[in-house]
Amino acid sequence: RRLRSMAPLTLLPQRSAGSAALVHLVNSATAPLGGDELALHVRVGPGAHLRLSGVAATLALPGQRGGASAMAVHAEVASGGRFEHLPEPTVVTARARHHALLTADLGAGASLRSREVLVVGRDGERPGDLTTAMHVTRGETAVLRQELTIGDALLDASPAYLAGRRVLGTEVLVGGDADTVAAASGQWWSLTPLPAGGGLATVLAEDAVTAERELAEAVRHAG
């Protein structure tokens, strides 16, 4: 068991939560700022269970030189392992340009739960530009490849996109009971089965608290 980190991303081990090893990810400095390139690599061994949780919202802020920031999380989950990636919401502030990427390579019988809650701008402000992507593979099979760009006012207001809502929540579930989920939906949430197994929950909301509550409702339908 090894943890290695440095500011602005600090890893703090906590008491185990049931069968899971619990680690908190703490922003120990203001980040990400424009120009920052941050990366986190996670390896979960055979049969191990890791829950990586955030403790506070992340603010994507513009830098002095106007460059883009980037945050990449890459997870390798060995056979029979389980990884839960549960960060707190990311707020994309005005004038920020941010790129977020999650890649997960799963072994046979591995499980993944990864949540992302995006808040497009602080109260009363237009958001900056955000590109977020999730790439999940199991063996050599692509389970999910999804990319979303936020920041165009007309597109964000479209009923086919964000419908003018400030918060977008997604949660991908792969492995275990989630491999056989059935489609389900509510007024502002949906649960979509993935062709290679697993499911994707999507929520639109006016605030992060509601988004997380609706995501929990969608995930309950996945078993």
Accessible surface in RSA format (square Angstrom, percent):
REM  Atomic radii and reference values for relative SASA: ProtOr
REM  Chains: A
REM  Algorithm: Lee & Richards
REM  Probe-radius: 1.40
REM  Slices: 20
REM RES _ NUM      All-atoms   Total-Side   Main-Chain    Non-polar    All polar
REM                ABS   REL    ABS   REL    ABS   REL    ABS   REL    ABS   REL
RES ARG A   1   283.57 119.1 205.35 104.7  78.22 186.2  91.87 125.6 191.70 116.2
RES ARG A   2   234.44  98.4 196.96 100.4  37.48  89.2  79.32 108.4 155.12  94.0
RES LEU A   3    86.91  48.4  52.19  37.3  34.73  87.3  53.83  37.8  33.08  89.0
RES ARG A   4   227.29  95.4 200.32 102.1  26.98  64.2  80.01 109.4 147.28  89.3
RES SER A   5    51.88  43.8  13.08  17.5  38.80  89.4  13.54  28.8  38.34  53.7
RES MET A   6   154.84  80.2 143.88  95.2  10.96  26.1 110.96  94.3  43.88  58.1
RES ALA A   7    59.78  55.0  41.93  64.7  17.85  40.6  42.13  59.3  17.65  46.8
RES PRO A   8    28.37  20.7  28.31  25.8   0.06   0.2  28.31  23.4   0.06   0.4
RES LEU A   9    18.28  10.2  17.87  12.8   0.42   1.0  17.87  12.5   0.42   1.1
RES THR A  10    35.75  25.4  35.75  36.2   0.00   0.0  30.49  41.0   5.25   7.9
RES LEU A  11    24.95  13.9  14.50  10.4  10.45  26.3  14.50  10.2  10.45  28.1
RES LEU A  12    78.58  43.8  78.58  56.2   0.00   0.0  78.58  55.2   0.00   0.0
RES PRO A  13    88.43  64.4  71.81  65.5  16.62  60.4  72.10  59.5  16.33 101.5
RES GLN A  14    77.85  43.5  54.48  39.8  23.37  55.6  12.36  26.3  65.50  49.7
RES ARG A  15   222.19  93.3 207.05 105.5  15.14  36.0  84.91 116.0 137.28  83.2
RES SER A  16    82.26  69.5  55.60  74.2  26.66  61.4  23.25  49.5  59.01  82.7
RES ALA A  17    32.49  29.9  18.63  28.8  13.86  31.5  27.73  39.0   4.77  12.6
RES GLY A  18    75.47  93.1   0.00   N/A  75.47  93.1  45.48 124.8  29.99  67.2
RES SER A  19    99.21  83.8  61.28  81.8  37.93  87.4  56.30 119.9  42.91  60.1
RES ALA A  20     0.45   0.4   0.00   0.0   0.45   1.0   0.45   0.6   0.00   0.0
RES ALA A  21    44.58  41.0  41.18  63.6   3.40   7.7  42.70  60.1   1.88   5.0
RES LEU A  22    31.30  17.4  28.93  20.7   2.37   5.9  28.93  20.3   2.37   6.4
RES VAL A  23    10.75   7.1  10.75   9.7   0.00   0.0  10.75   9.3   0.00   0.0
RES HIS A  24    45.04  24.6  45.04  31.3   0.00   0.0  27.02  27.8  18.03  21.0
RES LEU A  25    25.43  14.2  19.78  14.2   5.65  14.2  19.78  13.9   5.65  15.2
RES VAL A  26    34.25  22.5  34.19  31.0   0.05   0.1  34.25  29.8   0.00   0.0
RES ASN A  27    57.74  39.8  32.55  31.5  25.19  60.7  19.60  47.2  38.15  36.9
RES SER A  28    60.56  51.2  24.20  32.3  36.36  83.8  33.47  71.3  27.09  38.0
RES ALA A  29    51.39  47.2  35.87  55.3  15.52  35.3  49.55  69.8   1.84   4.9
RES THR A  30    92.83  66.0  70.20  71.2  22.63  53.9  41.03  55.1  51.79  78.3
RES ALA A  31     5.57   5.1   1.17   1.8   4.40  10.0   1.26   1.8   4.31  11.4
RES PRO A  32     3.89   2.8   3.89   3.5   0.00   0.0   3.89   3.2   0.00   0.0
RES LEU A  33    65.08  36.2  65.08  46.6   0.00   0.0  65.08  45.7   0.00   0.0
RES GLY A  34    17.01  21.0   0.00   N/A  17.01  21.0   0.55   1.5  16.46  36.9
RES GLY A  35    52.43  64.7   0.00   N/A  52.43  64.7  28.84  79.1  23.59  52.8
RES ASP A  36    41.23  28.9  36.75  36.6   4.49  10.6   6.40  15.1  34.83  34.7
RES GLU A  37   153.22  88.0 121.63  92.0  31.60  75.2  35.63  68.9 117.60  96.0
RES LEU A  38    26.06  14.5  19.69  14.1   6.37  16.0  22.51  15.8   3.55   9.6
RES ALA A  39    63.02  57.9  37.26  57.5  25.76  58.6  37.26  52.5  25.76  68.2
RES LEU A  40    14.89   8.3  13.21   9.5   1.67   4.2  14.53  10.2   0.36   1.0
RES HIS A  41   122.37  66.9  97.31  67.6  25.05  64.1  73.58  75.8  48.78  56.8
RES VAL A  42    12.81   8.4   8.59   7.8   4.22  10.2  11.91  10.3   0.90   2.5
RES ARG A  43   180.12  75.6 149.69  76.3  30.43  72.5  57.92  79.2 122.20  74.1
RES VAL A  44     6.95   4.6   1.05   0.9   5.90  14.2   4.20   3.6   2.75   7.5
RES GLY A  45    33.65  41.5   0.00   N/A  33.65  41.5  25.81  70.8   7.84  17.6
RES PRO A  46   110.91  80.8  88.53  80.7  22.39  81.4  88.97  73.5  21.95 136.4
RES GLY A  47    59.45  73.3   0.00   N/A  59.45  73.3  27.72  76.1  31.73  71.1
RES ALA A  48    45.21  41.6  35.42  54.7   9.80  22.3  44.54  62.7   0.67   1.8
RES HIS A  49    25.17  13.8  17.15  11.9   8.02  20.5  15.07  15.5  10.10  11.8
RES LEU A  50    32.04  17.8  32.04  22.9   0.00   0.0  32.04  22.5   0.00   0.0
RES ARG A  51    64.39  27.0  64.39  32.8   0.00   0.0   9.28  12.7  55.11  33.4
RES LEU A  52     5.68   3.2   5.16   3.7   0.52   1.3   5.16   3.6   0.52   1.4
RES SER A  53    18.33  15.5  17.70  23.6   0.63   1.5  12.50  26.6   5.83   8.2
RES GLY A  54    14.83  18.3   0.00   N/A  14.83  18.3   5.53  15.2   9.30  20.8
RES VAL A  55    75.95  50.0  41.86  37.9  34.09  82.1  47.78  41.5  28.16  76.4
RES ALA A  56    68.64  63.1  51.49  79.5  17.15  39.0  57.91  81.6  10.73  28.4
RES ALA A  57    55.57  51.1  32.39  50.0  23.18  52.7  32.39  45.6  23.18  61.4
RES THR A  58    32.95  23.4  32.78  33.2   0.17   0.4  12.43  16.7  20.52  31.0
RES LEU A  59    70.15  39.1  66.77  47.8   3.38   8.5  66.77  46.9   3.38   9.1
RES ALA A  60     0.04   0.0   0.04   0.1   0.00   0.0   0.04   0.1   0.00   0.0
RES LEU A  61    34.83  19.4  33.91  24.3   0.91   2.3  33.91  23.8   0.91   2.5
RES PRO A  62    43.03  31.4  27.94  25.5  15.09  54.8  30.14  24.9  12.89  80.1
RES GLY A  63    16.86  20.8   0.00   N/A  16.86  20.8   6.56  18.0  10.31  23.1
RES GLN A  64   195.85 109.5 148.73 108.7  47.12 112.2  60.05 127.8 135.80 103.0
RES ARG A  65   239.16 100.4 201.30 102.6  37.86  90.1  80.69 110.3 158.47  96.0
RES GLY A  66    41.84  51.6   0.00   N/A  41.84  51.6  31.59  86.7  10.25  23.0
RES GLY A  67    29.42  36.3   0.00   N/A  29.42  36.3  26.29  72.1   3.13   7.0
RES ALA A  68    29.38  27.0  14.17  21.9  15.21  34.6  14.22  20.0  15.16  40.2
RES SER A  69     1.23   1.0   0.82   1.1   0.40   0.9   0.40   0.9   0.82   1.2
RES ALA A  70    31.70  29.2  31.70  48.9   0.00   0.0  31.70  44.6   0.00   0.0
RES MET A  71    33.65  17.4  31.44  20.8   2.22   5.3  30.34  25.8   3.32   4.4
RES ALA A  72    35.39  32.5  34.89  53.8   0.50   1.1  34.93  49.2   0.46   1.2
RES VAL A  73    10.22   6.7   9.35   8.5   0.87   2.1   9.43   8.2   0.79   2.1
RES HIS A  74    49.37  27.0  48.94  34.0   0.43   1.1  36.44  37.6  12.93  15.0
RES ALA A  75     0.02   0.0   0.02   0.0   0.00   0.0   0.02   0.0   0.00   0.0
RES GLU A  76    68.46  39.3  67.35  51.0   1.11   2.7  19.34  37.4  49.13  40.1
RES VAL A  77     3.19   2.1   0.00   0.0   3.19   7.7   0.51   0.4   2.68   7.3
RES ALA A  78    34.33  31.6  23.68  36.5  10.65  24.2  33.08  46.6   1.26   3.3
RES SER A  79    64.86  54.8  57.79  77.1   7.07  16.3  31.52  67.1  33.34  46.7
RES GLY A  80    43.52  53.7   0.00   N/A  43.52  53.7  24.31  66.7  19.21  43.0
RES GLY A  81     0.94   1.2   0.00   N/A   0.94   1.2   0.00   0.0   0.94   2.1
RES ARG A  82   107.45  45.1 107.45  54.8   0.00   0.0  22.95  31.4  84.49  51.2
RES PHE A  83     0.00   0.0   0.00   0.0   0.00   0.0   0.00   0.0   0.00   0.0
RES GLU A  84     2.79   1.6   2.79   2.1   0.00   0.0   0.08   0.2   2.71   2.2
RES HIS A  85    16.45   9.0  16.45  11.4   0.00   0.0  13.51  13.9   2.94   3.4
RES LEU A  86    17.71   9.9  16.99  12.2   0.72   1.8  16.99  11.9   0.72   1.9
RES PRO A  87    33.39  24.3  31.53  28.7   1.86   6.8  32.74  27.0   0.65   4.0
RES GLU A  88    57.53  33.0  51.53  39.0   6.01  14.3   4.06   7.8  53.48  43.7
RES PRO A  89    12.10   8.8  12.10  11.0   0.00   0.0  12.10  10.0   0.00   0.0
RES THR A  90    27.04  19.2  26.93  27.3   0.11   0.3   4.10   5.5  22.94  34.7
RES VAL A  91    18.16  11.9  18.16  16.4   0.00   0.0  18.16  15.8   0.00   0.0
RES VAL A  92     0.18   0.1   0.18   0.2   0.00   0.0   0.18   0.2   0.00   0.0
RES THR A  93     0.04   0.0   0.04   0.0   0.00   0.0   0.04   0.1   0.00   0.0
RES ALA A  94    20.59  18.9  19.29  29.8   1.30   2.9  19.52  27.5   1.07   2.8
RES ARG A  95   188.47  79.1 160.00  81.6  28.47  67.8  82.10 112.2 106.37  64.5
RES ALA A  96     1.18   1.1   0.59   0.9   0.59   1.3   0.59   0.8   0.59   1.6
RES ARG A  97   113.67  47.7 111.71  56.9   1.96   4.7  30.96  42.3  82.71  50.1
RES HIS A  98     6.59   3.6   5.57   3.9   1.02   2.6   0.15   0.2   6.44   7.5
RES HIS A  99    87.55  47.9  86.29  60.0   1.26   3.2  66.00  68.0  21.55  25.1
RES ALA A 100    21.16  19.5  17.48  27.0   3.68   8.4  17.99  25.3   3.17   8.4
RES LEU A 101    68.45  38.1  63.82  45.7   4.63  11.6  65.21  45.8   3.24   8.7
RES LEU A 102    12.10   6.7  11.20   8.0   0.90   2.3  11.20   7.9   0.90   2.4
RES THR A 103    28.98  20.6  28.98  29.4   0.00   0.0  24.98  33.6   4.00   6.0
RES ALA A 104     0.15   0.1   0.00   0.0   0.15   0.3   0.00   0.0   0.15   0.4
RES ASP A 105    62.03  43.5  58.71  58.4   3.32   7.9  24.79  58.3  37.24  37.1
RES LEU A 106     5.18   2.9   0.00   0.0   5.18  13.0   1.34   0.9   3.85  10.3
RES GLY A 107    21.71  26.8   0.00   N/A  21.71  26.8  20.51  56.3   1.20   2.7
RES ALA A 108    77.83  71.6  61.77  95.3  16.06  36.5  69.43  97.8   8.40  22.2
RES GLY A 109    64.40  79.4   0.00   N/A  64.40  79.4  39.98 109.7  24.42  54.7
RES ALA A 110     0.32   0.3   0.00   0.0   0.32   0.7   0.00   0.0   0.32   0.8
RES SER A 111    24.63  20.8  24.63  32.9   0.00   0.0   9.50  20.2  15.13  21.2
RES LEU A 112     4.31   2.4   0.03   0.0   4.28  10.8   1.35   0.9   2.96   8.0
RES ARG A 113    65.94  27.7  65.54  33.4   0.40   1.0  13.49  18.4  52.45  31.8
RES SER A 114     1.08   0.9   1.08   1.4   0.00   0.0   0.00   0.0   1.08   1.5
RES ARG A 115    38.83  16.3  37.79  19.3   1.04   2.5   1.13   1.5  37.70  22.9
RES GLU A 116    33.99  19.5  32.78  24.8   1.20   2.9  13.41  25.9  20.58  16.8
RES VAL A 117     2.77   1.8   0.16   0.1   2.61   6.3   0.16   0.1   2.61   7.1
RES LEU A 118     3.23   1.8   3.23   2.3   0.00   0.0   3.23   2.3   0.00   0.0
RES VAL A 119    13.37   8.8  13.37  12.1   0.00   0.0  13.37  11.6   0.00   0.0
RES VAL A 120    12.46   8.2   9.40   8.5   3.06   7.4   9.40   8.2   3.06   8.3
RES GLY A 121     0.00   0.0   0.00   N/A   0.00   0.0   0.00   0.0   0.00   0.0
RES ARG A 122   107.62  45.2 104.32  53.2   3.29   7.8  45.68  62.4  61.94  37.5
RES ASP A 123   136.72  95.8 110.31 109.8  26.41  62.4  34.52  81.3 102.20 101.9
RES GLY A 124    83.64 103.1   0.00   N/A  83.64 103.1  42.67 117.1  40.97  91.8
RES GLU A 125    51.36  29.5  32.11  24.3  19.25  45.8  25.29  48.9  26.07  21.3
RES ARG A 126   121.23  50.9 113.86  58.0   7.37  17.5  81.35 111.2  39.88  24.2
RES PRO A 127    15.24  11.1   3.41   3.1  11.83  43.0   3.41   2.8  11.83  73.5
RES GLY A 128     5.67   7.0   0.00   N/A   5.67   7.0   5.64  15.5   0.04   0.1
RES ASP A 129    77.01  53.9  76.06  75.7   0.96   2.3  23.16  54.5  53.85  53.7
RES LEU A 130     1.42   0.8   0.31   0.2   1.12   2.8   0.91   0.6   0.52   1.4
RES THR A 131    32.33  23.0  31.62  32.1   0.71   1.7  18.15  24.4  14.18  21.4
RES THR A 132     8.71   6.2   7.55   7.7   1.17   2.8   6.13   8.2   2.59   3.9
RES ALA A 133    11.15  10.2   8.02  12.4   3.12   7.1   9.51  13.4   1.63   4.3
RES MET A 134     8.44   4.4   8.12   5.4   0.31   0.7   8.12   6.9   0.31   0.4
RES HIS A 135    54.27  29.7  52.74  36.7   1.53   3.9  34.57  35.6  19.70  22.9
RES VAL A 136     0.00   0.0   0.00   0.0   0.00   0.0   0.00   0.0   0.00   0.0
RES THR A 137    24.69  17.6  24.69  25.0   0.00   0.0  20.26  27.2   4.43   6.7
RES ARG A 138    51.05  21.4  45.83  23.4   5.23  12.4  20.93  28.6  30.12  18.3
RES GLY A 139    59.11  72.9   0.00   N/A  59.11  72.9  40.51 111.2  18.60  41.7
RES GLU A 140   186.72 107.2 145.03 109.7  41.68  99.2  65.09 125.9 121.62  99.3
RES THR A 141    74.18  52.8  69.54  70.5   4.64  11.1  40.32  54.2  33.86  51.2
RES ALA A 142    53.18  48.9  34.19  52.8  19.00  43.2  34.19  48.1  19.00  50.3
RES VAL A 143     8.06   5.3   0.33   0.3   7.73  18.6   0.59   0.5   7.46  20.2
RES LEU A 144    16.37   9.1  12.35   8.8   4.03  10.1  16.37  11.5   0.00   0.0
RES ARG A 145   149.75  62.9 115.66  59.0  34.09  81.2  54.16  74.0  95.59  57.9
RES GLN A 146    61.29  34.3  54.91  40.1   6.38  15.2  23.56  50.2  37.73  28.6
RES GLU A 147   119.52  68.6  87.44  66.1  32.08  76.4  24.93  48.2  94.59  77.2
RES LEU A 148    35.16  19.6  32.84  23.5   2.32   5.8  35.08  24.6   0.08   0.2
RES THR A 149    71.88  51.1  68.10  69.0   3.79   9.0  52.15  70.0  19.74  29.8
RES ILE A 150     1.81   1.0   0.20   0.1   1.61   3.9   1.22   0.9   0.58   1.6
RES GLY A 151    20.42  25.2   0.00   N/A  20.42  25.2   2.70   7.4  17.71  39.7
RES ASP A 152    83.04  58.2  71.34  71.0  11.70  27.7  26.39  62.1  56.65  56.5
RES ALA A 153    56.39  51.8  46.72  72.1   9.67  22.0  46.94  66.1   9.45  25.0
RES LEU A 154   157.44  87.7 148.19 106.0   9.24  23.2 148.67 104.4   8.77  23.6
RES LEU A 155    81.00  45.1  77.31  55.3   3.69   9.3  80.79  56.7   0.22   0.6
RES ASP A 156     8.64   6.1   8.64   8.6   0.00   0.0   8.20  19.3   0.44   0.4
RES ALA A 157    59.73  54.9  45.40  70.1  14.33  32.6  46.13  65.0  13.60  36.0
RES SER A 158    30.84  26.1  25.80  34.4   5.04  11.6  17.62  37.5  13.23  18.5
RES PRO A 159   128.62  93.7 104.10  94.9  24.52  89.1 104.72  86.5  23.90 148.5
RES ALA A 160    99.03  91.1  58.96  91.0  40.08  91.2  70.99 100.0  28.05  74.3
RES TYR A 161    56.95  26.6  40.12  22.8  16.83  43.8  36.51  27.4  20.44  25.2
RES LEU A 162     6.46   3.6   6.46   4.6   0.00   0.0   6.46   4.5   0.00   0.0
RES ALA A 163    32.89  30.2  11.33  17.5  21.56  49.0  13.16  18.5  19.73  52.3
RES GLY A 164    50.58  62.4   0.00   N/A  50.58  62.4  25.56  70.1  25.02  56.0
RES ARG A 165    50.88  21.4  47.06  24.0   3.82   9.1   1.66   2.3  49.22  29.8
RES ARG A 166    73.09  30.7  72.43  36.9   0.66   1.6  43.03  58.8  30.07  18.2
RES VAL A 167     1.02   0.7   0.25   0.2   0.77   1.8   1.02   0.9   0.00   0.0
RES LEU A 168    14.07   7.8  13.17   9.4   0.90   2.3  13.17   9.2   0.90   2.4
RES GLY A 169     0.00   0.0   0.00   N/A   0.00   0.0   0.00   0.0   0.00   0.0
RES THR A 170     8.81   6.3   8.66   8.8   0.15   0.4   7.58  10.2   1.23   1.9
RES GLU A 171     1.81   1.0   1.81   1.4   0.00   0.0   0.00   0.0   1.81   1.5
RES VAL A 172     0.00   0.0   0.00   0.0   0.00   0.0   0.00   0.0   0.00   0.0
RES LEU A 173    14.08   7.8  14.08  10.1   0.00   0.0  14.08   9.9   0.00   0.0
RES VAL A 174     2.11   1.4   0.00   0.0   2.11   5.1   0.00   0.0   2.11   5.7
RES GLY A 175     9.38  11.6   0.00   N/A   9.38  11.6   2.47   6.8   6.91  15.5
RES GLY A 176    61.78  76.2   0.00   N/A  61.78  76.2  42.32 116.1  19.46  43.6
RES ASP A 177   106.31  74.5  93.00  92.6  13.31  31.5  21.81  51.3  84.50  84.3
RES ALA A 178    12.47  11.5  10.08  15.6   2.38   5.4  10.08  14.2   2.38   6.3
RES ASP A 179    46.69  32.7  31.83  31.7  14.86  35.1  14.97  35.2  31.72  31.6
RES THR A 180   120.38  85.6  91.87  93.1  28.51  67.9  78.22 105.1  42.16  63.7
RES VAL A 181    16.77  11.0   0.31   0.3  16.45  39.6   5.04   4.4  11.73  31.8
RES ALA A 182    73.07  67.2  63.40  97.8   9.67  22.0  68.79  96.9   4.28  11.3
RES ALA A 183    77.94  71.7  51.80  79.9  26.14  59.5  52.06  73.3  25.88  68.6
RES ALA A 184    25.84  23.8  12.85  19.8  12.99  29.6  23.99  33.8   1.85   4.9
RES SER A 185    84.38  71.3  55.47  74.0  28.91  66.6  18.99  40.4  65.38  91.6
RES GLY A 186    32.54  40.1   0.00   N/A  32.54  40.1  19.67  54.0  12.86  28.8
RES GLN A 187   163.83  91.6 123.60  90.3  40.23  95.8  49.64 105.7 114.19  86.6
RES TRP A 188    86.29  34.6  77.29  37.4   8.99  21.1  79.19  42.2   7.10  11.5
RES TRP A 189    25.17  10.1  17.92   8.7   7.25  17.0  12.37   6.6  12.80  20.8
RES SER A 190    39.48  33.4  39.47  52.7   0.02   0.0  26.00  55.4  13.48  18.9
RES LEU A 191     2.16   1.2   0.00   0.0   2.16   5.4   0.00   0.0   2.16   5.8
RES THR A 192    68.08  48.4  67.30  68.2   0.78   1.9  47.11  63.3  20.97  31.7
RES PRO A 193    52.14  38.0  41.65  38.0  10.50  38.1  41.65  34.4  10.50  65.2
RES LEU A 194    20.61  11.5  12.72   9.1   7.89  19.8  13.14   9.2   7.47  20.1
RES PRO A 195   142.36 103.8  96.76  88.2  45.60 165.8 110.57  91.3  31.79 197.6
RES ALA A 196    36.94  34.0  12.57  19.4  24.37  55.4  25.02  35.2  11.92  31.6
RES GLY A 197    12.88  15.9   0.00   N/A  12.88  15.9  11.39  31.3   1.49   3.3
RES GLY A 198     1.28   1.6   0.00   N/A   1.28   1.6   0.00   0.0   1.28   2.9
RES GLY A 199     0.00   0.0   0.00   N/A   0.00   0.0   0.00   0.0   0.00   0.0
RES LEU A 200    17.10   9.5  16.81  12.0   0.29   0.7  16.81  11.8   0.29   0.8
RES ALA A 201     0.00   0.0   0.00   0.0   0.00   0.0   0.00   0.0   0.00   0.0
RES THR A 202    42.67  30.3  41.14  41.7   1.53   3.6  31.63  42.5  11.04  16.7
RES VAL A 203     0.51   0.3   0.00   0.0   0.51   1.2   0.51   0.4   0.00   0.0
RES LEU A 204    26.08  14.5  24.82  17.8   1.26   3.2  24.82  17.4   1.26   3.4
RES ALA A 205     0.51   0.5   0.41   0.6   0.10   0.2   0.51   0.7   0.00   0.0
RES GLU A 206    91.55  52.6  84.96  64.3   6.59  15.7  45.04  87.1  46.50  38.0
RES ASP A 207    61.25  42.9  59.73  59.5   1.52   3.6  34.10  80.3  27.15  27.1
RES ALA A 208    25.59  23.5  21.35  33.0   4.24   9.6  21.35  30.1   4.24  11.2
RES VAL A 209   111.33  73.3 107.71  97.5   3.61   8.7 109.60  95.2   1.73   4.7
RES THR A 210    37.13  26.4  37.13  37.6   0.00   0.0  24.85  33.4  12.28  18.6
RES ALA A 211     0.00   0.0   0.00   0.0   0.00   0.0   0.00   0.0   0.00   0.0
RES GLU A 212    54.82  31.5  48.48  36.7   6.34  15.1  13.86  26.8  40.97  33.4
RES ARG A 213   138.94  58.3 130.89  66.7   8.05  19.2  71.04  97.1  67.90  41.1
RES GLU A 214    41.58  23.9  41.58  31.5   0.00   0.0   5.16  10.0  36.42  29.7
RES LEU A 215     1.70   0.9   1.70   1.2   0.00   0.0   1.70   1.2   0.00   0.0
RES ALA A 216    45.07  41.4  37.63  58.1   7.44  16.9  43.28  60.9   1.79   4.7
RES GLU A 217    53.71  30.8  53.71  40.6   0.00   0.0  14.70  28.4  39.01  31.9
RES ALA A 218     0.00   0.0   0.00   0.0   0.00   0.0   0.00   0.0   0.00   0.0
RES VAL A 219    30.47  20.0  29.68  26.9   0.78   1.9  29.68  25.8   0.78   2.1
RES ARG A 220   157.43  66.1 132.71  67.6  24.72  58.9  74.88 102.3  82.55  50.0
RES HIS A 221    93.62  51.2  64.12  44.6  29.49  75.5  43.83  45.2  49.78  57.9
RES ALA A 222     7.68   7.1   2.05   3.2   5.63  12.8   3.23   4.5   4.46  11.8
RES GLY A 223    82.63 101.9   0.00   N/A  82.63 101.9  54.34 149.1  28.29  63.4
END  Absolute sums over single chains surface
CHAIN  1 A    11281.2       8588.8       2692.4       6242.0       5039.2
END  Absolute sums over all chains
TOTAL         11281.2       8588.8       2692.4       6242.0       5039.2
